[in-house]
Amino acid sequence: MRIMGLDVGSKTVGVAVSDLLGWTAQGLEIIPIDEEKSEYGLQRLAQLVEKYQVEKFVVGFPKNMNNSIGDRALKSQHYGHLLEEKFHLPVDYIDERLTTVQASRMLIEEGDVSRHKRHQVIDKLAAVMILQNYLDRLSYQKTQPHDKKG
């Protein structure tokens, strides 16, 4: 089963997809969006969903540092509802606090990537991190013994 990970921003959506076994996340692209014009890139997303035979979405859910739900998280939730309506596929959310910061640091420290190039790939890398965290959590849950109560 392929899962698509999305990092929803105000101007772009970073897109990643899992391998068929659900072990690794690969970055695909960044889709431009315009929230003010209600243009969410769903046509392009539909092409990717079909191409990769996606069966589930994971949307980054950017809670505030105090664990409250702010405007960005509500907009990510709204995007998730749009996905459910259009694709009739399940949507999960995963806490993505600091993934964009982590992605930026990775590009600066490990890749020595210029500011302009970082801006072009940051959302895609954040989507990879969101999806990989989700896949790792699923894998971890599968390896844990189930609590048997007699």
Number of C-alpha atoms within 10 A of each C-alpha: 12 19 26 29 35 30 29 28 19 14 14 19 23 23 28 29 27 22 14 13 10 18 15 16 25 19 22 17 19 23 18 16 18 13 14 9 7 8 12 22 15 17 11 11 17 14 11 17 20 10 9 16 14 19 16 20 24 23 27 28 25 28 19 16 9 6 10 9 13 12 11 16 21 14 17 21 20 12 19 23 15 14 21 15 10 12 18 12 13 14 20 15 19 16 17 21 16 14 21 20 11 15 20 22 16 16 18 14 9 9 11 11 16 10 11 8 10 19 12 12 18 23 28 27 29 29 34 28 25 29 33 21 17 24 21 14 11 13 13 10 11 10 8 8 7 8 6 5 4 3
